[in-house]
Amino acid sequence: MSYTEPLISVVMPVYNGGPYLKESIESILNQTFKDFEFIIINDGSTDNSWHVIKEYAAKDKRIVTVFQENIGLTKSLNNGIRMAKGKYIARQDADDISLCNRLQTQIPWLEEKGYDLCCSRTWLIKEGRVSPRIGYFFPKPLVLCIYNPFIHGTYLLKKIMLLEIGGYDESFLYGQDYRLATLLYAKGKRVKYLRESLYKTRLTNMSIGILKSKEQKKCGDIIRNKWRKFLLTHPTLLLKNASKNFYKE
């Protein structure tokens, strides 16, 4: 039997994955869609994350392990993209959970309907309680002037498109997904935002949004300013998207 490349490469950088890493890994391995490789990058963890990663890699051949010194999320993601064998790149955060039908639900939007990015709403896990994150019907290019409405961990993207735009902007240590979203719209790429929640985002005192809130805000402000200036000089982009229903085809 000849070897064929996987359709999807799931990329998950890990830095001190802690008590949630096993659940996160298993949420990918238990996907109803099976044609993927799972690239897990240990980004200089100082806890037992590498031991956990190797333990799962020994059980499932779809897992590709990477051990590196700590270089941060943005550069780690670009490393994963460069080594990925799949036609599409899926994101997964090390403390979050993908619902078992996530990839199965997303892949037709890229493979059959030609979108460049498909993402979804998410459930929020906080202090043991699960609730849906509010979604908005406003045109996403306009919403991006205020904040990033997309959940990074839910991203499924075309690899060739990522390579064309140079991957994630490494000048941003934080907000790299926000920056990517604005770049995609600026270059006329097709983005599908699913109303269905296919992911669970965990909010803890160790979340990047809390630990690095000042740094994230600084990066976010720079991205918002860049995007507002871009829209002012490209008003047709906003008008083009204003009439679109982002929840229905």
matplotlib code that plots the C-alpha trace (Angstrom):
import matplotlib.pyplot as plt

x = [0.0, 1.4, 1.6, -0.7, -0.3, -2.9, -5.5, -5.2, -2.2, -3.3, -0.7, -0.6, 2.3, 2.6, 4.2, 3.6, 0.4, -0.4, -3.4, -5.4, -3.0, -4.2, -7.8, -6.8, -4.7, -7.5, -10.1, -8.1, -7.3, -11.1, -12.2, -14.8, -12.6, -9.5, -7.4, -4.9, -1.5, -1.1, 2.0, 2.6, 5.4, 6.9, 8.0, 10.5, 8.1, 9.4, 6.7, 5.8, 4.3, 7.0, 6.5, 2.8, 3.4, 5.8, 3.3, 0.6, 2.9, 3.9, 0.3, -0.8, 1.3, -0.6, 1.3, 4.5, 6.5, 8.8, 11.1, 12.6, 13.8, 11.1, 10.5, 6.9, 3.6, 4.0, 7.3, 6.2, 3.1, 5.2, 7.5, 4.5, 3.2, 6.5, 6.7, 3.1, 2.3, -1.5, -3.4, -5.0, -3.8, -6.0, -5.2, -5.6, -4.6, -3.1, -5.6, -8.8, -11.1, -12.3, -15.7, -15.4, -17.2, -15.2, -13.0, -15.8, -18.0, -15.3, -13.6, -16.4, -16.3, -12.7, -12.6, -15.9, -17.0, -13.6, -13.2, -9.7, -10.5, -13.3, -13.7, -16.6, -18.1, -16.9, -18.1, -16.3, -15.1, -14.7, -14.6, -16.2, -19.1, -19.7, -21.5, -21.6, -19.5, -21.8, -21.7, -22.6, -24.2, -22.2, -19.9, -16.6, -14.4, -16.2, -16.0, -12.3, -12.0, -13.0, -11.8, -11.1, -14.4, -12.7, -11.4, -7.9, -8.2, -11.0, -9.1, -8.9, -7.0, -5.6, -1.8, -1.0, -2.8, -0.8, 2.4, 1.4, 1.0, 4.1, 2.4, 1.9, 3.4, 6.3, 6.5, 3.5, 4.2, 0.6, -2.6, -1.1, -4.5, -6.0, -3.3, -3.8, -7.6, -7.1, -4.5, -6.9, -9.6, -7.1, -6.1, -9.6, -9.6, -12.9, -13.7, -16.5, -17.6, -19.9, -22.6, -22.3, -19.9, -17.3, -14.8, -14.4, -12.1, -10.8, -10.5, -8.2, -5.8, -3.0, -4.6, -2.5, -5.2, -4.9, -1.1, -0.2, -3.2, -1.1, 1.1, -2.0, -3.7, -0.6, -0.5, -4.3, -4.2, -1.5, -3.5, -6.8, -5.1, -3.6, -6.9, -8.9, -6.4, -6.7, -10.5, -10.4, -8.4, -10.3, -14.0, -15.2, -14.1, -16.5, -19.3, -18.8, -19.1, -21.8, -24.6, -23.2, -24.8, -21.8, -23.9, -25.6, -24.2]
y = [0.0, 3.4, 6.1, 9.1, 12.5, 13.4, 15.9, 17.9, 18.8, 19.7, 22.0, 22.4, 24.2, 23.3, 25.3, 23.9, 22.2, 21.3, 19.3, 19.9, 18.6, 15.0, 16.0, 18.4, 15.7, 13.2, 15.6, 15.6, 11.8, 11.1, 13.2, 11.5, 12.7, 10.5, 11.7, 13.9, 14.2, 15.8, 17.9, 18.6, 21.1, 21.1, 24.7, 24.5, 23.3, 23.0, 20.7, 17.1, 18.1, 16.4, 13.1, 13.3, 14.1, 11.1, 8.9, 9.6, 9.5, 6.0, 4.9, 6.8, 7.1, 10.1, 12.2, 14.0, 15.3, 18.3, 19.3, 22.8, 25.6, 28.2, 30.5, 31.5, 30.7, 32.7, 31.2, 27.7, 27.9, 28.9, 26.0, 23.6, 25.0, 24.5, 20.9, 20.1, 17.5, 18.2, 20.3, 22.1, 23.4, 23.1, 24.8, 23.4, 25.0, 22.8, 23.6, 23.6, 20.9, 20.2, 18.6, 15.2, 16.4, 19.6, 18.6, 16.7, 19.7, 22.2, 20.4, 20.6, 24.4, 24.4, 21.2, 21.5, 25.2, 26.8, 28.9, 29.8, 29.8, 28.1, 28.8, 28.5, 29.7, 28.2, 27.1, 28.8, 26.7, 28.8, 27.4, 24.2, 25.9, 25.8, 28.5, 29.6, 32.6, 35.3, 35.6, 38.7, 39.3, 42.4, 42.1, 40.7, 43.3, 46.0, 44.0, 43.6, 47.4, 46.7, 43.2, 39.8, 37.8, 34.6, 31.8, 30.9, 27.3, 26.7, 27.8, 25.5, 27.0, 26.3, 25.7, 27.1, 30.3, 30.6, 30.1, 32.7, 35.4, 34.4, 32.6, 34.3, 37.7, 37.1, 40.7, 40.0, 37.8, 38.1, 38.6, 36.7, 35.2, 38.7, 39.9, 36.9, 37.5, 41.1, 40.0, 37.4, 40.0, 42.5, 40.0, 39.1, 35.6, 33.8, 33.4, 31.2, 31.7, 28.9, 29.7, 26.2, 25.8, 23.2, 24.0, 24.5, 27.4, 27.1, 30.3, 30.0, 32.2, 30.7, 31.7, 33.9, 36.5, 37.0, 36.4, 38.6, 40.9, 44.1, 42.7, 41.4, 44.8, 46.5, 44.1, 44.4, 48.2, 48.1, 45.6, 47.6, 50.8, 49.2, 47.7, 50.9, 52.7, 50.0, 50.1, 53.9, 53.5, 50.4, 51.2, 48.9, 45.9, 46.9, 47.6, 44.2, 42.4, 44.5, 42.6, 39.1, 36.7, 35.1, 32.3, 30.9, 30.0]
z = [0.0, -1.0, 1.6, 1.1, 2.9, 5.5, 4.5, 7.7, 9.9, 13.4, 15.0, 18.8, 20.5, 24.2, 26.9, 30.4, 29.4, 33.0, 34.1, 30.9, 28.3, 28.2, 27.7, 24.9, 23.1, 23.4, 22.0, 18.7, 18.7, 19.2, 16.2, 13.9, 11.0, 11.0, 8.1, 9.9, 11.5, 14.9, 15.3, 18.9, 19.6, 23.1, 23.3, 26.2, 28.8, 32.4, 33.7, 32.7, 29.3, 27.2, 29.1, 28.4, 24.7, 24.3, 26.1, 23.6, 20.6, 21.5, 21.2, 18.1, 14.9, 13.7, 16.4, 15.2, 18.2, 18.2, 21.1, 21.1, 23.3, 24.2, 21.2, 21.8, 20.2, 16.9, 15.8, 17.0, 14.8, 11.8, 12.5, 12.6, 9.3, 7.5, 8.6, 8.0, 5.3, 5.2, 2.7, 5.6, 8.9, 12.0, 15.3, 18.8, 22.1, 24.8, 27.5, 25.3, 23.9, 20.3, 20.1, 18.4, 15.2, 14.9, 11.9, 10.2, 10.3, 9.2, 6.4, 3.7, 3.9, 2.6, 0.6, -1.2, -0.9, -1.3, 1.8, 3.0, 6.7, 8.7, 12.4, 14.9, 18.0, 21.3, 24.7, 27.6, 30.6, 33.7, 37.3, 36.1, 34.4, 30.6, 28.7, 25.0, 23.9, 22.4, 18.6, 16.7, 13.3, 12.4, 9.4, 10.6, 8.9, 10.9, 14.2, 13.7, 14.3, 17.9, 18.8, 17.3, 17.1, 16.1, 18.4, 17.4, 18.5, 16.0, 12.9, 10.0, 7.1, 3.7, 4.0, 0.6, 1.5, 4.8, 2.9, 0.4, 3.0, 4.9, 7.8, 11.1, 11.5, 13.9, 14.9, 17.1, 20.1, 21.1, 19.0, 16.1, 15.3, 15.3, 12.9, 10.7, 10.5, 9.3, 6.7, 5.3, 4.8, 3.4, 0.8, -0.2, 1.3, 2.1, 5.8, 7.1, 10.7, 11.9, 14.4, 15.9, 18.9, 18.0, 20.7, 24.4, 25.6, 29.1, 31.1, 34.1, 36.1, 34.0, 30.6, 28.4, 28.3, 32.0, 32.5, 29.6, 29.4, 29.1, 26.3, 24.5, 24.8, 23.4, 20.4, 19.9, 19.8, 17.1, 15.0, 15.4, 14.4, 11.3, 10.3, 10.8, 8.6, 6.0, 5.9, 5.5, 2.4, 1.1, 1.9, -0.8, 1.3, 4.1, 1.7, 0.0, 3.3, 4.8, 3.0, 3.8, 6.2, 7.9, 9.5, 6.4, 3.0]

ax = plt.figure().add_subplot(projection="3d")
ax.plot(x, y, z, "-o")
ax.set_aspect("equal")
plt.show()
